[in-house]
């Protein structure tokens, strides 16, 4: 990612988050949101790079852990 674009985007997102936080929000709430956003960004980057699993692969992995999807 371009660091300049990323920095600007992060600042915008942080300002938007600050406006949406309820009274009494904690730093832990902010950290949770930041982790969530980072995970979403990583997932989007993986998709762009073609690093995705087919439906059959996902079902196979879930089945290995006893999860029927």
C-alpha distance (Angstrom), angle and dihedral (degrees) to the residues before:
residue distance angle dihedral
X1 . . .
X2 3.73 . .
X3 3.82 105.0 .
X4 3.81 93.5 -147.1
X5 3.79 93.7 53.1
X6 3.79 91.5 42.2
X7 3.82 92.7 51.1
X8 3.80 92.4 50.2
X9 3.81 91.4 46.0
X10 3.81 91.8 49.5
X11 3.78 91.6 51.0
X12 3.80 91.2 50.7
X13 3.79 91.7 48.2
X14 3.80 91.8 48.1
X15 3.79 91.8 51.9
X16 3.81 90.5 48.6
X17 3.80 90.9 48.8
X18 3.79 91.8 50.7
X19 3.80 89.3 55.7
X20 3.82 92.1 51.0
X21 3.80 99.2 45.3
X22 3.78 113.9 111.4
X23 3.79 121.4 -125.5
X24 3.77 108.5 -82.4
X25 3.80 95.0 29.6
X26 3.77 113.0 155.0
X27 3.78 135.1 -143.8
X28 3.82 85.5 -107.0
X29 3.82 88.2 62.0
X30 3.79 89.8 52.7
X31 3.82 91.1 47.6
X32 3.82 91.5 50.5
X33 3.78 90.8 51.6
X34 3.82 91.6 47.3
X35 3.81 91.3 51.2
X36 3.79 90.5 48.9
X37 3.81 92.2 50.4
X38 3.82 90.9 47.7
X39 3.81 91.0 51.6
X40 3.80 91.2 49.7
X41 3.82 91.1 49.2
X42 3.81 91.2 49.4
X43 3.80 90.3 50.1
X44 3.79 92.5 50.0
X45 3.81 90.9 48.8
X46 3.81 90.6 50.1
X47 3.80 90.4 52.3
X48 3.80 91.7 50.6
X49 3.82 88.7 51.6
X50 3.80 90.7 49.4
X51 3.79 93.1 -112.8
X52 3.77 96.7 142.0
X53 3.79 133.7 123.2
X54 3.77 125.4 -126.5
X55 3.78 120.0 -118.1
X56 3.81 89.7 -105.9
X57 3.82 91.3 53.5
X58 3.79 91.8 50.2
X59 3.80 91.8 48.6
X60 3.82 90.8 48.8
X61 3.82 92.6 52.6
X62 3.80 92.9 45.8
X63 3.81 90.8 47.9
X64 3.80 89.7 53.6
X65 3.82 87.1 63.6
X66 3.80 94.5 43.4
X67 3.79 96.1 -102.7
X68 3.80 114.8 138.0
X69 3.79 110.7 -152.8
